[in-house]
Amino acid sequence: AGAVAAVKGGELAVRGCVVEFTRTGPGAGRGGAIVNYRGDVRISRSTFRGNVAAKGVDGSATGGTDGGVVGVGDHLYHHGGTNNDPGSLWIDYDTTFDGKVHAVNQASSDQSI
């Protein structure tokens, strides 16, 4: 889970970073670079390129199966948690994922990027 960072209830700020060519192990399943479980993650002015999350614990290409959510998040997986403890995700417009902008404003629901 998260080859570069795994956030579990804490805080992570990524500013002006290049995160490229990271890969989770075959049993990890989600978040090729970053996985967030109920933490607060803020990403700005950063580039994510060529990261890979394992495609579920069996290595299939159909996406993750953890919690019934499809999509492993090759770069980032944010698990929103519960209403009592949702965590948050914020990504600015200057951050790119394989050349594409995916801005997020305080998401508390699950996100796979």
TIDREN-896336 format. One record per atom (N, C-alpha, C): residue in three letters; residue number from 1; x, y, z. Coordinates in Angstrom, 1 decimal. Layout:
// residues N
ATOM   code   pos        X        Y        Z
ATOM    ala   NUM        X        Y        Z
...
//
This chain:
// residues 113
ATOM   code   pos        X        Y        Z
ATOM    ala     1      0.8     -1.2      0.0
ATOM    ala     1      0.0      0.0      0.0
ATOM    ala     1      0.9      1.2      0.0
ATOM    gly     2      0.8      2.0     -1.1
ATOM    gly     2      1.6      3.2     -1.2
ATOM    gly     2      3.1      3.0     -1.1
ATOM    ala     3      3.7      2.9     -2.3
ATOM    ala     3      5.1      2.6     -2.4
ATOM    ala     3      6.0      3.8     -1.8
ATOM    val     4      5.4      5.0     -1.9
ATOM    val     4      6.1      6.2     -1.4
ATOM    val     4      5.7      6.6      0.0
ATOM    ala     5      4.3      6.6      0.2
ATOM    ala     5      3.8      7.0      1.5
ATOM    ala     5      2.5      6.3      1.8
ATOM    ala     6      2.3      5.9      3.0
ATOM    ala     6      1.0      5.4      3.5
ATOM    ala     6      0.5      6.3      4.7
ATOM    val     7     -0.6      6.9      4.5
ATOM    val     7     -1.1      7.8      5.6
ATOM    val     7     -2.3      7.1      6.3
ATOM    lys     8     -2.2      6.9      7.6
ATOM    lys     8     -3.2      6.3      8.4
ATOM    lys     8     -3.6      7.2      9.5
ATOM    gly     9     -4.5      8.1      9.2
ATOM    gly     9     -5.0      9.0     10.2
ATOM    gly     9     -4.1     10.2     10.5
ATOM    gly    10     -3.0     10.4      9.8
ATOM    gly    10     -2.1     11.5     10.0
ATOM    gly    10     -2.3     12.5      9.0
ATOM    glu    11     -1.2     13.3      8.7
ATOM    glu    11     -1.2     14.4      7.7
ATOM    glu    11      0.0     14.2      6.8
ATOM    leu    12     -0.2     14.5      5.5
ATOM    leu    12      0.9     14.5      4.6
ATOM    leu    12      0.7     15.7      3.6
ATOM    ala    13      1.8     16.4      3.4
ATOM    ala    13      1.8     17.5      2.5
ATOM    ala    13      2.9     17.2      1.5
ATOM    val    14      2.5     17.2      0.2
ATOM    val    14      3.5     17.0     -0.9
ATOM    val    14      3.5     18.2     -1.7
ATOM    arg    15      4.6     18.9     -1.8
ATOM    arg    15      4.8     20.2     -2.4
ATOM    arg    15      6.0     20.2     -3.4
ATOM    gly    16      5.7     20.5     -4.6
ATOM    gly    16      6.8     20.6     -5.6
ATOM    gly    16      7.6     19.4     -5.8
ATOM    cys    17      7.0     18.2     -5.8
ATOM    cys    17      7.7     17.0     -5.9
ATOM    cys    17      7.5     16.3     -7.2
ATOM    val    18      8.4     15.5     -7.6
ATOM    val    18      8.2     14.6     -8.8
ATOM    val    18      8.3     13.2     -8.2
ATOM    val    19      7.2     12.4     -8.4
ATOM    val    19      7.0     11.1     -7.9
ATOM    val    19      6.8     10.2     -9.1
ATOM    glu    20      7.9      9.4     -9.5
ATOM    glu    20      7.7      8.6    -10.7
ATOM    glu    20      8.3      7.2    -10.6
ATOM    phe    21      7.7      6.3    -11.3
ATOM    phe    21      8.1      4.9    -11.5
ATOM    phe    21      8.2      4.2    -10.2
ATOM    thr    22      7.2      4.4     -9.3
ATOM    thr    22      7.1      3.6     -8.1
ATOM    thr    22      6.1      2.5     -8.3
ATOM    arg    23      6.2      1.4     -7.6
ATOM    arg    23      5.3      0.3     -7.8
ATOM    arg    23      5.0     -0.4     -6.4
ATOM    thr    24      3.8     -0.7     -6.1
ATOM    thr    24      3.5     -1.5     -4.9
ATOM    thr    24      3.8     -2.9     -5.2
ATOM    gly    25      3.9     -3.7     -4.1
ATOM    gly    25      4.1     -5.1     -4.3
ATOM    gly    25      2.8     -5.8     -4.7
ATOM    pro    26      2.9     -7.1     -5.2
ATOM    pro    26      1.8     -7.7     -5.7
ATOM    pro    26      0.6     -7.9     -4.7
ATOM    gly    27      0.9     -7.9     -3.5
ATOM    gly    27     -0.2     -8.1     -2.5
ATOM    gly    27     -0.8     -6.8     -2.0
ATOM    ala    28     -0.2     -5.6     -2.3
ATOM    ala    28     -0.6     -4.4     -1.8
ATOM    ala    28     -1.9     -3.9     -2.3
ATOM    gly    29     -2.0     -4.0     -3.6
ATOM    gly    29     -3.3     -3.7     -4.3
ATOM    gly    29     -3.6     -2.2     -4.6
ATOM    arg    30     -3.4     -1.2     -3.8
ATOM    arg    30     -3.8      0.1     -4.1
ATOM    arg    30     -2.8      1.2     -3.8
ATOM    gly    31     -2.9      2.3     -4.5
ATOM    gly    31     -2.0      3.5     -4.3
ATOM    gly    31     -0.6      3.2     -4.7
ATOM    gly    32     -0.3      3.2     -6.0
ATOM    gly    32      1.0      3.0     -6.5
ATOM    gly    32      2.1      3.9     -5.9
ATOM    ala    33      1.7      5.1     -5.6
ATOM    ala    33      2.7      6.1     -4.9
ATOM    ala    33      2.2      6.4     -3.5
ATOM    ile    34      0.9      6.7     -3.4
ATOM    ile    34      0.4      7.2     -2.1
ATOM    ile    34     -0.9      6.5     -1.8
ATOM    val    35     -1.1      6.0     -0.6
ATOM    val    35     -2.4      5.5     -0.1
ATOM    val    35     -2.8      6.3      1.1
ATOM    asn    36     -4.0      6.7      1.2
ATOM    asn    36     -4.5      7.5      2.4
ATOM    asn    36     -5.7      6.8      3.0
ATOM    tyr    37     -5.6      6.4      4.2
ATOM    tyr    37     -6.8      5.9      5.0
ATOM    tyr    37     -7.1      6.8      6.1
ATOM    arg    38     -8.1      7.7      5.9
ATOM    arg    38     -8.6      8.6      6.9
ATOM    arg    38     -7.7      9.7      7.4
ATOM    gly    39     -6.6      9.9      6.6
ATOM    gly    39     -5.7     11.0      6.9
ATOM    gly    39     -6.1     12.2      6.1
ATOM    asp    40     -5.3     13.3      6.3
ATOM    asp    40     -5.4     14.5      5.6
ATOM    asp    40     -4.2     14.7      4.7
ATOM    val    41     -4.5     14.7      3.4
ATOM    val    41     -3.4     14.8      2.4
ATOM    val    41     -3.6     16.0      1.5
ATOM    arg    42     -2.6     16.8      1.3
ATOM    arg    42     -2.6     18.0      0.5
ATOM    arg    42     -1.4     17.9     -0.5
ATOM    ile    43     -1.8     18.0     -1.8
ATOM    ile    43     -0.8     17.8     -2.8
ATOM    ile    43     -0.8     19.1     -3.7
ATOM    ser    44      0.4     19.7     -3.9
ATOM    ser    44      0.4     20.9     -4.7
ATOM    ser    44      1.7     21.0     -5.6
ATOM    arg    45      1.6     21.5     -6.7
ATOM    arg    45      2.7     21.8     -7.7
ATOM    arg    45      3.6     20.5     -7.8
ATOM    ser    46      3.0     19.4     -8.0
ATOM    ser    46      3.7     18.1     -8.1
ATOM    ser    46      3.4     17.4     -9.4
ATOM    thr    47      4.3     16.4     -9.7
ATOM    thr    47      4.1     15.6    -10.9
ATOM    thr    47      4.2     14.2    -10.5
ATOM    phe    48      3.2     13.4    -10.9
ATOM    phe    48      3.2     12.0    -10.7
ATOM    phe    48      3.2     11.3    -12.1
ATOM    arg    49      4.2     10.4    -12.3
ATOM    arg    49      4.4      9.8    -13.6
ATOM    arg    49      4.8      8.4    -13.5
ATOM    gly    50      4.1      7.5    -14.3
ATOM    gly    50      4.5      6.1    -14.4
ATOM    gly    50      4.4      5.3    -13.2
ATOM    asn    51      3.6      5.6    -12.2
ATOM    asn    51      3.5      4.8    -11.0
ATOM    asn    51      2.5      3.7    -11.3
ATOM    val    52      2.6      2.6    -10.6
ATOM    val    52      1.8      1.4    -10.8
ATOM    val    52      1.4      0.8     -9.4
ATOM    ala    53      0.1      0.6     -9.3
ATOM    ala    53     -0.4     -0.2     -8.2
ATOM    ala    53     -0.7     -1.6     -8.6
ATOM    ala    54     -0.4     -2.5     -7.8
ATOM    ala    54     -0.8     -3.9     -8.1
ATOM    ala    54     -2.3     -4.0     -8.4
ATOM    lys    55     -2.7     -4.8     -9.3
ATOM    lys    55     -4.1     -4.9     -9.7
ATOM    lys    55     -4.9     -5.9     -8.9
ATOM    gly    56     -5.0     -5.6     -7.6
ATOM    gly    56     -5.7     -6.5     -6.7
ATOM    gly    56     -4.7     -7.6     -6.2
ATOM    val    57     -5.0     -8.3     -5.2
ATOM    val    57     -4.1     -9.2     -4.6
ATOM    val    57     -3.8    -10.4     -5.5
ATOM    asp    58     -4.6    -10.7     -6.5
ATOM    asp    58     -4.3    -11.8     -7.4
ATOM    asp    58     -3.5    -11.3     -8.7
ATOM    gly    59     -3.2    -10.0     -8.8
ATOM    gly    59     -2.5     -9.5     -9.9
ATOM    gly    59     -3.4     -9.3    -11.2
ATOM    ser    60     -4.7     -9.4    -11.1
ATOM    ser    60     -5.5     -9.3    -12.2
ATOM    ser    60     -5.6     -7.8    -12.7
ATOM    ala    61     -6.0     -7.6    -13.9
ATOM    ala    61     -6.0     -6.3    -14.5
ATOM    ala    61     -7.4     -5.7    -14.3
ATOM    thr    62     -8.3     -6.2    -13.5
ATOM    thr    62     -9.6     -5.7    -13.4
ATOM    thr    62     -9.8     -4.7    -12.3
ATOM    gly    63     -8.8     -4.4    -11.6
ATOM    gly    63     -8.9     -3.4    -10.5
ATOM    gly    63     -9.0     -4.0     -9.1
ATOM    gly    64     -8.8     -3.2     -8.1
ATOM    gly    64     -8.8     -3.7     -6.8
ATOM    gly    64    -10.2     -4.1     -6.3
ATOM    thr    65    -10.2     -5.0     -5.3
ATOM    thr    65    -11.5     -5.5     -4.8
ATOM    thr    65    -11.7     -5.2     -3.3
ATOM    asp    66    -10.8     -4.5     -2.7
ATOM    asp    66    -10.9     -4.1     -1.3
ATOM    asp    66    -12.1     -3.3     -1.1
ATOM    gly    67    -13.0     -3.7     -0.2
ATOM    gly    67    -14.1     -2.9      0.1
ATOM    gly    67    -15.1     -2.7     -1.0
ATOM    gly    68    -15.0     -3.5     -2.0
ATOM    gly    68    -16.0     -3.4     -3.1
ATOM    gly    68    -15.8     -2.3     -4.1
ATOM    val    69    -14.7     -1.5     -3.9
ATOM    val    69    -14.4     -0.3     -4.8
ATOM    val    69    -13.5     -0.8     -5.9
ATOM    val    70    -13.9     -0.5     -7.1
ATOM    val    70    -13.1     -0.9     -8.3
ATOM    val    70    -12.2      0.3     -8.6
ATOM    gly    71    -11.0      0.1     -8.9
ATOM    gly    71    -10.0      1.1     -9.2
ATOM    gly    71     -8.9      1.1     -8.2
ATOM    val    72     -7.7      0.9     -8.6
ATOM    val    72     -6.6      0.7     -7.7
ATOM    val    72     -5.9      2.0     -7.4
ATOM    gly    73     -6.0      3.0     -8.3
ATOM    gly    73     -5.2      4.2     -8.1
ATOM    gly    73     -3.8      4.0     -8.3
ATOM    asp    74     -3.3      4.0     -9.6
ATOM    asp    74     -1.9      3.8     -9.9
ATOM    asp    74     -1.0      4.8     -9.2
ATOM    his    75     -1.5      6.0     -9.1
ATOM    his    75     -0.8      7.1     -8.4
ATOM    his    75     -1.2      7.3     -7.0
ATOM    leu    76     -2.5      7.3     -6.7
ATOM    leu    76     -3.0      7.6     -5.4
ATOM    leu    76     -4.3      6.9     -5.2
ATOM    tyr    77     -4.5      6.4     -4.0
ATOM    tyr    77     -5.8      5.9     -3.5
ATOM    tyr    77     -6.1      6.6     -2.2
ATOM    his    78     -7.3      7.2     -2.2
ATOM    his    78     -7.8      7.8     -1.0
ATOM    his    78     -9.0      7.1     -0.5
ATOM    his    79     -9.0      6.5      0.7
ATOM    his    79    -10.1      5.9      1.3
ATOM    his    79    -10.8      6.8      2.2
ATOM    gly    80    -12.0      7.3      1.9
ATOM    gly    80    -12.7      8.3      2.7
ATOM    gly    80    -13.1      7.9      4.1
ATOM    gly    81    -13.2      6.6      4.4
ATOM    gly    81    -13.5      6.2      5.7
ATOM    gly    81    -15.0      6.4      6.0
ATOM    thr    82    -15.3      6.7      7.3
ATOM    thr    82    -16.7      6.8      7.7
ATOM    thr    82    -17.1      8.3      7.9
ATOM    asn    83    -18.3      8.6      8.1
ATOM    asn    83    -18.8     10.0      8.3
ATOM    asn    83    -18.2     10.5      9.6
ATOM    asn    84    -17.9      9.7     10.6
ATOM    asn    84    -17.2     10.2     11.8
ATOM    asn    84    -15.7     10.5     11.6
ATOM    asp    85    -15.1      9.9     10.6
ATOM    asp    85    -13.7     10.0     10.4
ATOM    asp    85    -13.3      9.9      9.0
ATOM    pro    86    -13.7     10.9      8.1
ATOM    pro    86    -13.6     10.7      6.7
ATOM    pro    86    -12.2     11.0      6.1
ATOM    gly    87    -11.4     11.7      6.8
ATOM    gly    87    -10.1     12.2      6.3
ATOM    gly    87    -10.4     13.2      5.1
ATOM    ser    88     -9.4     13.6      4.5
ATOM    ser    88     -9.6     14.6      3.4
ATOM    ser    88     -8.5     14.5      2.4
ATOM    leu    89     -8.8     14.9      1.1
ATOM    leu    89     -7.8     14.9      0.1
ATOM    leu    89     -8.0     16.2     -0.7
ATOM    trp    90     -6.9     16.9     -0.9
ATOM    trp    90     -6.9     18.2     -1.7
ATOM    trp    90     -5.7     18.2     -2.7
ATOM    ile    91     -6.0     18.4     -4.0
ATOM    ile    91     -5.0     18.4     -5.0
ATOM    ile    91     -5.2     19.6     -5.8
ATOM    asp    92     -4.2     20.4     -6.0
ATOM    asp    92     -4.3     21.7     -6.8
ATOM    asp    92     -4.3     21.5     -8.3
ATOM    tyr    93     -4.5     22.5     -9.0
ATOM    tyr    93     -4.5     22.5    -10.5
ATOM    tyr    93     -3.1     22.4    -11.1
ATOM    asp    94     -2.1     22.6    -10.3
ATOM    asp    94     -0.7     22.6    -10.8
ATOM    asp    94     -0.1     21.2    -10.7
ATOM    thr    95     -0.9     20.3    -10.2
ATOM    thr    95     -0.4     18.9    -10.1
ATOM    thr    95     -0.9     18.1    -11.2
ATOM    thr    96      0.0     17.2    -11.8
ATOM    thr    96     -0.4     16.4    -12.9
ATOM    thr    96     -0.1     14.9    -12.6
ATOM    phe    97     -1.0     14.1    -13.2
ATOM    phe    97     -0.8     12.6    -13.1
ATOM    phe    97     -0.7     12.1    -14.5
ATOM    asp    98      0.4     11.6    -14.9
ATOM    asp    98      0.7     11.2    -16.3
ATOM    asp    98      0.3     12.3    -17.3
ATOM    gly    99      0.6     13.5    -17.0
ATOM    gly    99      0.3     14.7    -17.8
ATOM    gly    99     -1.1     15.3    -17.8
ATOM    lys   100     -1.9     14.7    -16.9
ATOM    lys   100     -3.3     15.2    -16.8
ATOM    lys   100     -3.6     15.8    -15.4
ATOM    val   101     -4.3     16.9    -15.4
ATOM    val   101     -4.7     17.5    -14.2
ATOM    val   101     -5.9     16.7    -13.6
ATOM    his   102     -5.8     16.5    -12.3
ATOM    his   102     -7.0     15.9    -11.6
ATOM    his   102     -7.1     16.6    -10.2
ATOM    ala   103     -7.6     17.8    -10.3
ATOM    ala   103     -7.8     18.6     -9.1
ATOM    ala   103     -8.9     18.1     -8.2
ATOM    val   104     -8.7     18.1     -6.9
ATOM    val   104     -9.7     17.6     -6.0
ATOM    val   104     -9.7     18.7     -4.9
ATOM    asn   105    -11.0     19.0     -4.5
ATOM    asn   105    -11.2     20.0     -3.5
ATOM    asn   105    -11.8     19.4     -2.3
ATOM    gln   106    -11.0     19.0     -1.3
ATOM    gln   106    -11.5     18.4      0.0
ATOM    gln   106    -12.4     17.2     -0.2
ATOM    ala   107    -12.0     16.2     -1.0
ATOM    ala   107    -12.8     15.0     -1.1
ATOM    ala   107    -12.7     14.2      0.2
ATOM    ser   108    -13.9     13.8      0.6
ATOM    ser   108    -13.9     12.9      1.8
ATOM    ser   108    -14.4     11.5      1.3
ATOM    ser   109    -14.8     11.3      0.1
ATOM    ser   109    -15.2     10.0     -0.4
ATOM    ser   109    -14.0      9.3     -1.1
ATOM    asp   110    -14.1      8.1     -1.4
ATOM    asp   110    -13.1      7.3     -2.1
ATOM    asp   110    -12.7      7.9     -3.4
ATOM    gln   111    -11.4      8.0     -3.7
ATOM    gln   111    -10.8      8.5     -4.9
ATOM    gln   111     -9.7      7.6     -5.4
ATOM    ser   112     -9.7      7.2     -6.7
ATOM    ser   112     -8.6      6.5     -7.3
ATOM    ser   112     -8.1      7.3     -8.4
ATOM    ile   113     -6.8      7.6     -8.4
ATOM    ile   113     -6.2      8.4     -9.5
ATOM    ile   113     -5.0      7.7    -10.0
//
